[in-house]
Amino acid sequence: MVALDAIREALGHELRDTSLGELGRKVTGKVRDSYVTGDGRRYVVTTDRVSAFDRVLGTLPLKGQILQHTANFWFEQTAALAPNHLLGVLDPNVIEVRDCRPLAVEMVVRAYLTGVTATSIWTHYAAGKREFCGHKLPEGLRKNDRLREPILTPSSKAPAGEHDQSMSRADLIHAGLVSAQDFDAAADMAMALFRFGQKLCAERGLILVDTKVELGRDADGTLRVIDELHTPDSSRYWLAPSYAERLAKGQEPEPFDKEYLRRYLVERGYRGEGPVPEIPDEVRIEAAQRYQTACEAVTGSSFAANLEEPLSRIARNLGLKPGQPRRAP
């Protein structure tokens, strides 16, 4: 476990943005900056930015390193189960990947009735709706109850600043966002990855509540997992030993993901609209510690943080010098 003092030190040089044009054409996402080389590769930089409610909320110390370390673990563990885009790890925040054309749909698998966002399955259920993304839901369920079996609740990918929309398979295909063949192949892959993740997490005292899987096709047409996999950003984790007792008492499960930050903001009336409330350093540090706890529980090993100033470290590790772009090997 990284010492509290080290996390506080990391507050002084969080990785908010990158400018590494030598690597290729920059594409900016909510959390990741990527650089497209034009020769079938891409460099992906996982920053310390944190997003929720489809908005960038700020940064968390060491979050990018923790997120990348967790994703790398899952890419390695599931490589035989589903192809992914990873080619190599170049820095605690940087990986080299195959450039893939993303599907226009995110595969979301849910095993519990939970969530606080406007698009969550619990929000719909609490409003009296008993069908979600084509799945019939029984009466009498409570918040955070386990579903009879995991269900696939895909969503469209909204432009920056807009909200993703949960949609059924039929609606996504009818809208022309994805072909039936691509949807079914992606759905099978996502469900297999989720069940594998559930099993491994259960062995380590965690509940993998839900997860988002993004997929794309590479230049050869191979469908691959891209972006990240089963990280505290793309997935919800609860502590397993206390789940049943807390559920019986009407308490929220113990989260080890960004749900802690979502709940903090919701309690202050923020659900993605208007200015983002200021998030105190102590809350950011607590959120980072929860990310780290999930990472170490999942991987079964200690997380070793690199406390160097990240931009200069990245430049050194990638061999970047002014006017000398990094070439393909």
C-alpha positions as CSV (number, residue, x, y, z in Angstrom):
1,M,0.0,0.0,0.0
2,V,1.4,3.4,-1.0
3,A,1.9,5.5,2.1
4,L,-0.5,8.4,2.7
5,D,2.4,10.9,2.6
6,A,3.3,9.6,-0.9
7,I,-0.3,10.1,-2.1
8,R,-0.2,13.6,-0.7
9,E,3.1,14.2,-2.5
10,A,1.6,13.0,-5.8
11,L,-1.0,15.8,-5.5
12,G,1.7,18.2,-6.5
13,H,2.3,16.7,-9.9
14,E,-0.8,15.0,-11.2
15,L,-0.9,14.1,-14.9
16,R,-3.7,16.3,-16.2
17,D,-2.8,16.6,-19.9
18,T,-0.2,15.6,-22.4
19,S,1.3,17.2,-25.5
20,L,3.4,14.5,-27.2
21,G,2.7,15.4,-30.9
22,E,6.0,13.6,-31.9
23,L,4.2,10.4,-31.3
24,G,1.4,11.0,-33.8
25,R,-2.1,12.6,-34.1
26,K,-3.6,13.3,-30.7
27,V,-7.0,12.1,-29.8
28,T,-8.3,13.3,-26.4
29,G,-10.8,11.2,-24.3
30,K,-12.2,11.8,-20.9
31,V,-9.4,10.0,-19.2
32,R,-6.9,9.0,-21.9
33,D,-4.9,10.8,-24.4
34,S,-3.9,8.7,-27.4
35,Y,-1.6,9.3,-30.3
36,V,-2.2,7.6,-33.6
37,T,0.9,6.8,-35.6
38,G,-0.7,6.0,-39.0
39,D,1.0,2.6,-39.2
40,G,-1.4,0.5,-37.3
41,R,-0.3,1.5,-33.8
42,R,-1.4,3.9,-31.2
43,Y,0.2,5.2,-27.9
44,V,-2.3,5.5,-25.1
45,V,-1.5,7.7,-22.0
46,T,-3.7,7.1,-19.0
47,T,-3.9,10.4,-17.2
48,D,-5.1,11.2,-13.6
49,R,-8.3,12.7,-14.9
50,V,-11.5,11.3,-13.3
51,S,-14.9,11.3,-15.0
52,A,-18.4,10.6,-13.9
53,F,-21.8,11.6,-15.1
54,D,-20.1,11.8,-18.6
55,R,-18.1,14.8,-17.3
56,V,-14.5,15.3,-16.4
57,L,-14.5,16.2,-12.7
58,G,-10.8,16.9,-12.1
59,T,-7.9,14.6,-11.1
60,L,-7.0,12.0,-8.5
61,P,-3.4,11.5,-7.4
62,L,-1.7,8.4,-9.0
63,K,-5.0,7.4,-10.6
64,G,-3.6,6.9,-14.0
65,Q,-0.8,4.6,-12.8
66,I,-3.3,2.5,-10.7
67,L,-5.7,2.3,-13.6
68,Q,-3.1,1.3,-16.1
69,H,-1.6,-1.3,-13.8
70,T,-5.0,-2.8,-13.2
71,A,-5.9,-2.9,-16.9
72,N,-2.5,-4.4,-17.8
73,F,-3.2,-7.2,-15.3
74,W,-6.6,-8.0,-16.8
75,F,-5.3,-7.8,-20.4
76,E,-2.7,-10.4,-19.5
77,Q,-5.1,-12.7,-17.5
78,T,-7.7,-12.7,-20.3
79,A,-5.5,-12.8,-23.4
80,A,-6.4,-16.4,-24.1
81,L,-10.1,-15.7,-23.6
82,A,-10.4,-12.5,-25.8
83,P,-7.9,-10.8,-28.0
84,N,-7.0,-7.3,-26.8
85,H,-5.1,-4.3,-28.2
86,L,-2.0,-4.3,-25.9
87,L,1.4,-4.5,-27.6
88,G,3.7,-3.3,-24.8
89,V,4.0,-1.3,-21.6
90,L,6.3,1.7,-22.0
91,D,5.8,3.7,-18.8
92,P,3.5,3.5,-15.7
93,N,1.0,5.7,-17.6
94,V,1.8,4.7,-21.2
95,I,1.1,1.6,-23.4
96,E,1.6,0.9,-27.0
97,V,-1.4,-0.8,-28.7
98,R,-2.8,-1.9,-32.0
99,D,-4.9,0.9,-33.5
100,C,-8.5,-0.4,-33.7
101,R,-11.7,1.1,-35.1
102,P,-14.1,1.1,-32.1
103,L,-17.6,-0.2,-32.3
104,A,-20.2,2.5,-31.8
105,V,-21.5,0.7,-28.7
106,E,-20.3,-0.1,-25.2
107,M,-21.0,-3.5,-23.8
108,V,-22.2,-3.1,-20.2
109,V,-22.7,-6.2,-18.1
110,R,-24.6,-5.9,-14.8
111,A,-25.1,-8.5,-12.0
112,Y,-26.8,-6.2,-9.4
113,L,-29.6,-3.6,-9.3
114,T,-27.6,-0.5,-8.4
115,G,-26.3,2.9,-9.5
116,V,-26.9,6.6,-8.8
117,T,-26.7,8.1,-12.3
118,A,-29.7,9.0,-14.5
119,T,-28.9,6.0,-16.8
120,S,-28.4,3.4,-14.1
121,I,-30.6,0.3,-13.8
122,W,-31.6,1.2,-10.3
123,T,-32.8,4.7,-11.3
124,H,-35.1,3.1,-13.9
125,Y,-36.3,0.5,-11.5
126,A,-37.0,3.0,-8.7
127,A,-39.0,5.0,-11.2
128,G,-41.3,2.0,-11.7
129,K,-39.9,0.7,-14.9
130,R,-39.7,-3.1,-15.2
131,E,-37.9,-3.4,-18.5
132,F,-34.3,-2.3,-19.1
133,C,-32.5,-2.7,-22.4
134,G,-34.9,-5.4,-23.4
135,H,-34.7,-7.4,-20.1
136,K,-37.8,-8.0,-17.9
137,L,-37.1,-7.2,-14.3
138,P,-39.2,-8.9,-11.5
139,E,-41.1,-7.0,-8.8
140,G,-39.9,-6.6,-5.2
141,L,-36.2,-6.0,-5.7
142,R,-34.3,-3.7,-3.4
143,K,-31.4,-1.4,-4.3
144,N,-28.2,-3.4,-4.6
145,D,-29.9,-6.8,-4.8
146,R,-28.3,-9.4,-7.0
147,L,-30.0,-10.1,-10.3
148,R,-30.9,-13.7,-11.0
149,E,-28.2,-13.7,-13.6
150,P,-25.9,-11.1,-15.3
151,I,-27.5,-9.2,-18.0
152,L,-26.1,-7.2,-21.0
153,T,-27.3,-3.6,-21.0
154,P,-25.4,-2.0,-23.9
155,S,-25.2,1.8,-24.5
156,S,-24.5,4.1,-27.4
157,K,-21.5,6.3,-27.3
158,A,-22.5,9.9,-27.0
159,P,-20.3,12.8,-28.3
160,A,-18.2,14.6,-25.7
161,G,-20.4,16.5,-23.2
162,E,-23.5,14.4,-23.9
163,H,-24.8,11.4,-22.1
164,D,-24.6,7.8,-23.3
165,Q,-27.9,6.1,-23.8
166,S,-28.7,2.6,-22.6
167,M,-30.4,0.7,-25.5
168,S,-31.5,-2.8,-26.4
169,R,-29.8,-4.9,-29.0
170,A,-32.8,-4.4,-31.4
171,D,-32.7,-0.6,-30.9
172,L,-28.9,-0.4,-31.5
173,I,-29.1,-2.5,-34.7
174,H,-32.2,-0.6,-35.9
175,A,-30.4,2.7,-35.4
176,G,-27.6,1.4,-37.6
177,L,-25.0,1.8,-34.8
178,V,-23.8,-1.8,-35.0
179,S,-24.4,-4.8,-37.2
180,A,-26.1,-7.9,-35.7
181,Q,-22.9,-9.9,-36.3
182,D,-20.7,-7.4,-34.6
183,F,-23.1,-7.0,-31.7
184,D,-23.4,-10.7,-31.0
185,A,-19.7,-11.3,-31.2
186,A,-19.0,-8.4,-28.8
187,A,-21.8,-9.5,-26.5
188,D,-20.4,-13.0,-26.2
189,M,-16.9,-11.6,-25.5
190,A,-18.2,-9.2,-22.9
191,M,-20.2,-11.9,-21.0
192,A,-17.2,-14.3,-21.1
193,L,-14.9,-11.6,-19.7
194,F,-17.4,-10.6,-17.0
195,R,-17.9,-14.2,-15.8
196,F,-14.1,-14.7,-15.7
197,G,-13.7,-11.4,-13.7
198,Q,-16.5,-12.4,-11.3
199,K,-14.8,-15.7,-10.5
200,L,-11.3,-14.2,-9.9
201,C,-12.7,-11.4,-7.8
202,A,-14.8,-13.8,-5.7
203,E,-11.6,-15.7,-4.9
204,R,-10.1,-12.4,-3.6
205,G,-12.9,-11.2,-1.5
206,L,-14.4,-8.7,-4.0
207,I,-17.7,-8.6,-5.9
208,L,-17.5,-7.5,-9.5
209,V,-20.8,-5.8,-9.7
210,D,-20.9,-4.5,-13.3
211,T,-18.4,-3.7,-16.0
212,K,-18.1,-1.8,-19.3
213,V,-16.2,-3.4,-22.1
214,E,-15.2,-1.5,-25.2
215,L,-14.2,-3.3,-28.4
216,G,-12.9,-2.5,-31.8
217,R,-11.6,-4.1,-35.0
218,D,-7.9,-3.9,-36.0
219,A,-6.6,-3.5,-39.5
220,D,-7.0,-7.3,-40.0
221,G,-10.6,-7.3,-38.9
222,T,-10.0,-9.0,-35.6
223,L,-12.3,-7.9,-32.8
224,R,-10.3,-6.9,-29.8
225,V,-10.9,-5.5,-26.3
226,I,-9.7,-1.9,-26.2
227,D,-9.3,1.0,-23.8
228,E,-9.4,-0.8,-20.4
229,L,-10.8,-3.8,-18.7
230,H,-12.3,-4.4,-15.3
231,T,-10.7,-1.3,-13.8
232,P,-12.2,0.8,-11.0
233,D,-13.2,3.3,-13.7
234,S,-15.0,0.9,-16.0
235,S,-16.3,-1.4,-13.3
236,R,-18.0,-1.4,-9.9
237,Y,-16.4,-3.3,-7.0
238,W,-17.8,-4.1,-3.6
239,L,-16.2,-5.8,-0.6
240,A,-17.7,-9.2,-0.5
241,P,-17.6,-10.2,3.2
242,S,-19.7,-7.2,4.4
243,Y,-22.2,-7.2,1.5
244,A,-25.0,-9.3,3.0
245,E,-24.9,-7.7,6.4
246,R,-24.9,-4.2,5.0
247,L,-27.7,-5.1,2.5
248,A,-29.8,-6.4,5.4
249,K,-29.3,-3.2,7.3
250,G,-30.3,-1.0,4.3
251,Q,-26.7,0.3,4.0
252,E,-24.7,0.8,0.9
253,P,-22.1,-1.8,0.1
254,E,-18.5,-0.9,0.6
255,P,-17.2,0.4,-2.8
256,F,-13.7,0.3,-4.2
257,D,-14.2,2.3,-7.4
258,K,-15.3,5.8,-8.4
259,E,-18.8,5.2,-6.9
260,Y,-17.4,6.8,-3.7
261,L,-16.8,10.0,-5.6
262,R,-20.2,9.8,-7.4
263,R,-22.0,9.4,-4.0
264,Y,-20.0,12.4,-2.6
265,L,-21.2,14.6,-5.5
266,V,-24.8,13.3,-5.4
267,E,-25.0,14.1,-1.7
268,R,-24.2,17.7,-2.7
269,G,-26.9,17.8,-5.4
270,Y,-24.7,17.2,-8.4
271,R,-25.6,14.7,-11.0
272,G,-23.8,16.0,-14.1
273,E,-25.5,19.3,-14.7
274,G,-24.0,22.7,-14.1
275,P,-20.6,23.5,-12.6
276,V,-18.7,20.7,-11.0
277,P,-18.5,21.3,-7.2
278,E,-15.0,21.7,-5.8
279,I,-13.7,18.3,-4.5
280,P,-11.5,18.7,-1.4
281,D,-8.0,17.2,-1.4
282,E,-9.0,14.8,1.4
283,V,-11.9,13.4,-0.7
284,R,-9.5,13.0,-3.7
285,I,-7.0,11.2,-1.5
286,E,-9.6,8.9,-0.1
287,A,-10.8,8.1,-3.7
288,A,-7.3,7.4,-4.8
289,Q,-6.8,5.0,-1.8
290,R,-10.0,3.1,-2.8
291,Y,-8.7,2.7,-6.3
292,Q,-5.4,1.4,-4.9
293,T,-7.2,-1.0,-2.6
294,A,-9.2,-2.5,-5.5
295,C,-6.1,-2.7,-7.7
296,E,-4.1,-4.6,-5.0
297,A,-7.0,-6.9,-4.1
298,V,-7.6,-7.8,-7.8
299,T,-4.0,-8.3,-8.8
300,G,-2.9,-10.0,-5.6
301,S,0.2,-7.8,-5.4
302,S,1.3,-4.5,-4.0
303,F,1.1,-1.4,-6.2
304,A,4.4,0.4,-6.5
305,A,3.8,4.1,-7.3
306,N,6.3,6.1,-9.3
307,L,6.5,9.6,-7.8
308,E,8.6,11.2,-10.4
309,E,7.2,14.2,-12.3
310,P,5.2,12.4,-14.9
311,L,5.7,14.4,-18.1
312,S,9.5,14.4,-17.9
313,R,9.5,10.7,-16.9
314,I,7.2,9.8,-19.9
315,A,9.5,11.7,-22.3
316,R,12.5,9.9,-21.0
317,N,10.9,6.5,-21.1
318,L,9.7,7.0,-24.6
319,G,12.9,8.4,-25.8
320,L,11.4,11.7,-26.8
321,K,13.5,14.7,-27.7
322,P,12.6,18.0,-29.4
323,G,12.5,17.4,-33.2
324,Q,13.2,13.6,-32.8
325,P,9.9,11.7,-32.9
326,R,9.9,8.1,-31.8
327,R,9.9,5.8,-34.8
328,A,8.3,2.4,-35.2
329,P,10.7,-0.4,-34.5
